[in-house]
Amino acid sequence: MTQVVQLVIEQPSLRQARNMMLAIIDLAKNRDLTPDQYRARLHAIDMLAREAHDTIIDAGAGL
């Protein structure tokens, strides 16, 4: 019996975008925050989301 293994090599920029998205998910999970911490967290999520979006577009995956 023959096994076939498919190797998928991700583009570094897409891997970076994926890592940013995982960071966004991690930031969104924390629920016990003060109002100031919540605002700071939203700001960080906003910056990461914009950067991830730009990275995906620059990689040509948004076509």
C-alpha positions in Angstrom: 0.0 0.0 0.0 1.3 3.4 -1.0 0.9 6.4 1.2 0.8 9.9 -0.4 1.8 12.9 1.7 1.0 16.3 0.5 3.3 19.1 1.6 1.8 22.6 1.7 4.3 25.3 2.0 2.7 28.5 3.2 4.0 31.8 2.1 5.7 33.6 5.0 3.4 36.6 4.8 0.3 34.4 5.0 1.8 32.6 8.0 2.4 36.0 9.6 -1.2 37.0 8.9 -2.4 33.7 10.4 -0.3 34.3 13.6 -1.8 37.8 13.8 -5.3 36.3 13.6 -4.5 33.8 16.3 -3.3 36.7 18.5 -6.6 38.5 17.8 -8.6 35.4 18.9 -6.4 35.1 22.0 -7.0 38.8 22.9 -10.7 38.5 22.4 -11.0 35.6 24.8 -10.2 37.5 28.0 -13.5 38.6 29.6 -12.4 40.0 33.0 -11.3 43.5 32.1 -11.7 47.0 33.5 -13.1 49.6 31.1 -9.6 51.0 30.4 -8.2 47.5 29.8 -11.2 46.8 27.5 -10.5 49.9 25.4 -6.8 49.1 25.2 -7.6 45.5 24.2 -10.0 46.7 21.4 -7.3 49.1 20.2 -4.8 46.3 20.0 -7.3 44.0 18.2 -8.0 46.8 15.7 -4.4 47.4 14.9 -3.7 43.6 14.5 -6.8 43.2 12.3 -5.7 46.0 10.0 -2.2 44.7 9.8 -3.4 41.1 9.1 -5.7 42.4 6.4 -2.9 44.4 4.8 -0.6 41.5 4.9 -3.1 39.2 3.2 -3.8 41.8 0.5 -0.1 42.3 -0.1 0.4 38.6 -0.4 -2.1 38.5 -3.2 -4.5 36.2 -1.4 -7.3 38.8 -1.5 -7.7 38.5 -5.3 
